[in-house]
């Protein structure tokens, strides 16, 4: 579980490296949010930097490989199930509000069910 100060540190908004500099990324403690217009976004923690990342809209999803490609071209590998950590969810909710998304549009469980089905 994340400590409160660590959670606050993750609220800092920083630009992501270019897709050329970082074409692929592993994400843990993740959620998929759907906007009012139907676009879906991945939000999660960069595994090695432990920083919150919000992607561009999802372009494709490969359930068997747990891979998401966004409209920017970057590929994200989902490590483990969607987050259930209340502190991470709080940080995500605050960040989502900052960018005009809502955690009420959380469709993570649907993605997770698809991943589990593909693994059978």
N, C-alpha and C positions, 0 to 999 in steps of 0.2 A: 504494500500500500504506500502511496505517495505521502510525504510529509507536507504540511501546509506551506512552508517557505518554498519547497521545491515546486509546489503547484503554482504559487504566485510567480515564480521565475518563468514558468512555461507560458505565462500570459504575454510575455514580451513578443511583439510581432516583428519578425525579421523576414526579409526577402529570402526566398529559396535560391540555391544555386541554379544556374541554367541547366536545361536538360542535357546539354552536351557535357557539362561538368559532372552531372549526377544523373545518369540515365535510368538508374534502377535504385530502389530504396526498400528496405525492410521496415514494416510498420507493425507495432504492437499496440495494445490498448486502443483499439480502433472503433470507429462508428461510421455508418454511412447515413448521410442526411439528404433528404429530398427537398428541393426548393418548391415554392408555389407553382413555378412554371414546369416542374417535372424533371429538372436537372438533378443529378445525384452527385454528391461530393463525398470524398473520403476524408475523414479527420482522424488523426491518430498520432502516436508518439514515434518519432524516428528512433529506431532501436539503439543506435550507438550514441547519439547525441542527447537522447531523452528530451527532445524538444517537440512541441506540438506542431503538427503540419496539417494544413487545410489545402486540399488539391484544387486544381481546376476541375471542371465537370468530368465525370467518368465517361469514357468513350467505349470501352469494352471490358468484359469481365470473363476470365477463364477460371471457372470454379475448381476444376481438378488440380490446377497449379496454384490456386489461391492468388491469382494475379489480376491486378486491375491496371489498365492503361487509361491515362487521362487524355483530355484533348490537347494538352501540351506535348504529349508523346512520352512522358515519363511512365515507367512501369513500377508498380508497388506490389510487394509480396506481403500478404497478410500473415502474420505470425500469431497463431492461436485464435481463440474466439473473440467476439466483440467484448470490449471492456465492460466490467461490472463494478469497477472501482468507483465508489461514490465521489471521491476527490477528483479523479480524472473526468468523470461525467460532469461535475460542476465546472471545472475549467473549460471543458468543451462547450457547455451551455453558454458560458460567458462569452467565449470567443465566437460562437455561432451568432449570438445576438449582435456582437460588434460588426459582423459582416452581413447581417440581414437574413440569416438562416434561423431555423428553430429546431430544437431537439424534439419537438412534437412530430417532426417529419423524419424521425429515426426509423430507417428501414434495415438496420443491421441484422436483425433476426432473420429476415427473408434471405439476405445474402448468406448468412451462416447455414441456414437449412439447405440452400443450394450447394454449398461447399460440402456439407456432410453427405448429402445424397450422391454427389460426384465421387466421394471417397469410397462408396460401397462397392 
